[in-house]
Every structure is written in C-alpha cells, then in structure tokens.
Amino acid sequence: MRELSPQKVFVQYRDNIKPYDPIIGRKYTITHSDITAELFVFIANNYATDQITSIHDDVKLGWEQTQSGLFLIGSVLIDGTDVSGNSEIRNRIFYTEMPTALTALRQADRFIFQKYSYIDNTPVLIHFISENPTYDKTYNFGPIGNYKLL
C-alpha cells in the first residue's frame, strides 16, 4: 500500500449525517483523482451517485447491523454493463488499492471513530462484483481500525 497523506483526503457530509452520528445508515462513496492523487469521501444517507463517473472506479460502503454483529459492507464493480476495461486488471487494481481507500475512509470519518472507539473492530467486507466467477468474490479486509493513519 502506498503511503496516504491526510492532506490528500477530502470529506463531504451530506443529508442529515453529522461527523459524530449516526453510525447505522451511514454510507460512504469513495472516489479519487488520477491527476492529483486526491481521495474524496462522501458520507451520506445514500451513495453519492452524482460523483460516480463512467469509469466506475468508486468504492461504496455502508454500516450494517446483522445478527452476527456490526459490519462495514461494500462493493466495487469489476465488469458488467457500462463498465469498460479488462476485468483482470480492474480486479487487481481494486484489490491492491483497497487498503488506501479504507485508510481514506478511516481518516475522513475519524471523528465517529474517536467517539465510538469500539467500531474500529468492525470487519470490512467488500464484494467485487463481476459476471466472471473468477472475480466475483467477497473479501474480508479485516477490521477498519487496521487502516488508521498513525
């Protein structure tokens, strides 16, 4: 994983989402600029579809409470309708860069993690959505607290 500079992470709270509340219902849309290497984290009740480009290189996540506990569950598009690019390359890039995206999320929403420190133990599950069974998988990226900037 490349080193993430906090100055390259920008956050925007939308809807009725505040820096400290609520946890459940909070959704993240993470995008980036290839030119500036900046990461943009939108935190809202819904995904920031207005920020998703035709390249579909965004990461979407949300907090979900299940019978098994609290999870951060997300997805990325590897291929499919309106998704261009080689599936193998997109899969490799998303997998390799996911720790950077998760670090950006953890940095952007650091105030909620400070208020509710126990949520750092929340597992992150990301579904790589693909029409090809080789790439259509859900990965466990471990607890979100692993991605805290030191």
N, C-alpha and C positions, 0 to 999 in steps of 0.2 A: 504494500500500500504506500502510495506517495504521502509525504507529509502535508497535512492540511493546515493552511494558515487561517486563523479565525477572521482575519480581515477580508478573506475571500468568501465568507459565508454571510448571506443576507436573508433576513426573515421578514415575512409579512403575515400578520394575523388578520384573519377575515371573519366575517359573520359576527357571532357573539363570543368568539373564542378570545380568551384573555391569556396573558403569559402564565397564569397560575391555575386556571380552571377552564373547563372541566377536563378530566382525563378521557372518560368514555365519550365517544362521539367525535373526538379529535382526529382529523385526517390530515395527512401530510402529502404534498406533491413536491417532489424534488426535481429540479431541472438544473441545467448548467450552460455555461458559455464556453465553447471550444476555443474562442479567441482570447478571452481574459482569464480563463480557468476559475471563474467565479461560480459559486453554487447558490441557488435560490431555493429557499424552503418556504412553502406556503402552508399555513396552518389554519384550518377552517373546519366547518361542519361538513363540507363537501370537497371533493377534489377540485383543484384549480384547472378546470378543463380549458380555460382561456389561455393558459400558459403551456399547454401541450402542443408541440409542433408536429408537423407531418413526419418527422424522423422517428417519433415515438421513442425518444431516449430518456424518458422520465421514469421515476420510481414513485409508486403510490403506496402509502401505508396507513394503517389505522389501528387504534387500540380496540381490542375485543376482549370482553369478559366471557369466558366459557366455563363449563363445569370443571374443567381442568385447571382453571386459573386465568390470569391476565396474559394476553399475548399482543405483540405488535405484528400484525399480519399485512403483508404487502404483495405487490406484483410488478412485473415488468413484461413487456411484450417482446418476444424473441422473433416471431414471424406471424404471418396471417394477413388478412385483408388490409390493404393500405399501409403495410409495413414493408419498407424496402431494405435491402441489404442481405448479406449472407448470414444465415441462421447460426452457423458455427462461430463466425466472428462476433456477431452480436451477443451470443451466449457467453463467449469467453470475456468480452469486454464488460458485460454486466456483472459477471461473477467476480472478475478481478477488481472492478471499481466499486463494488457494493460496500466494502468497508469504508471507503471515502464518503459515499452517500450517507451511510449510517452515522459516521462521525459528524457530518454536516447537520444531520437531524438532531443529534445529541447536543451539539453546540448551539444550534439555532433555538432549541426549546429548553435550554439549560435551566431556566427559572422553574419550570414544572418539576424537573428532576431534583432541584435543590429543595423544593417544598415537600415533595413526596419521594424521599430517597429510596424507598423500597421498590419503586418501579424500575430502578436500574437493573434489577434481577429479571426483568421481563424478557422472555425469549423472543427473538425476531425470526419470523418465518416468511420467506419470500418465494412466491410462486413464479417460476419462469414459464410464461405462457407460450406454448408452441404447438403447431399442428404436427410436429415431428416428435414422437415419443422419446427420442434420444435426448431432447432438450426440454420437454415438458415435465418439469420436476419442481418440487418444493424443497428449498434448502433451509436448514436451521443455521443461522448466522450467530447463534449464541445470545447471551444477554446483552441488551442495549448498553448497559454500563461498561462493557468492554470497549466501547467506542468513545469514551470520554477523553477529551483533549487534556493532556497533562500540563 
